[in-house]
Amino acid sequence: MARIAWLNGDYLPLADARISPLDRGFLFADGIYEVTAVLDGRLVDSAAHLARLQRSAGEIGLCLPVTFDELEAIERELIRRNGLDQGTTYLQLTRGTAAERDFHADDDLAPTLFLYTQAKDIIGNPAARTGVAVVTTPDLRWARRDIKSVSLLAQVLAKQVAHDAGAFEAWLVEDGHVTEGSSSSALILTADGALVTRPNSHAILPGCTRAAVQVLAEQHGLRWEERLFTVEEALMAREAMLTSASNFVLPIISIDGHAIGDGRPGPVAERLRGVYIETARAQN
Ligand code: PMP
């Protein structure tokens, strides 16, 4: 079955989707994106992802060319046409295609909007059972990480560091403190039972999954603490975990080769993963 994408108003086979090399997304990474999980053929935390999309667009001076309702309708139609049960929708919005490569863009450019879906067995991911390894690496990103920019070179290089070390994710470090993962939010559980994660600011992307997990953690009596934490503190943590739309909650069993806790997935991470999945399933 040909995979179907949506580009600037049309559903078409992904293999036939064409974007100009003069698109500003290609030339300047002048665009933003969003990734939303799909579970049982339905969108997860869609309102939060749409809100973040709108915020990212606004922060770089773009307007969404379609309404939230229209976007959700396109996503649902893509899910249907691709027979997607589990995975993600990917959406990218760029400032559009100009006649010449020029840093300055005219206001009247039509933005490029592209969506497609990716299948992934998020629930059955073996990493949820085994836990994952993380390595730390300097955070080389720009100063507005709260914008979900398609300028992802620093994240790509960080993920390569992780891959080369046989790890699943890289935790990015700035001034001795963990900011977040290259494509996920970072959390630790301290010895006294607090879930610690960095407060939202320009330094990190506000994770939609993390925000949902906060609600669930507090409902389950866990203390939620938003503050900076160092790599040393993370190494001493009782548990560590990451959250993202494409992985939900994953336990971290080692950082830079040092075992976290007893080196096995921690009960709090496992419980939060379980309740997140239950809540996601009950959403629609
Ligand atoms: N931080 C970064 C840098 C990310 O790329 C992601 C994944 N989009 C996240 C955090 C997690 O965000 P979410 O839970 O909304 O997927």
Residues whose N, C-alpha, C, O or C-beta is under 5 A from the ligand:
A	BS01	PMP	V35 E180 G181 S182 S183 S184 S185 L205 P206 G207 C208 T209 R210 T243 S244 A245
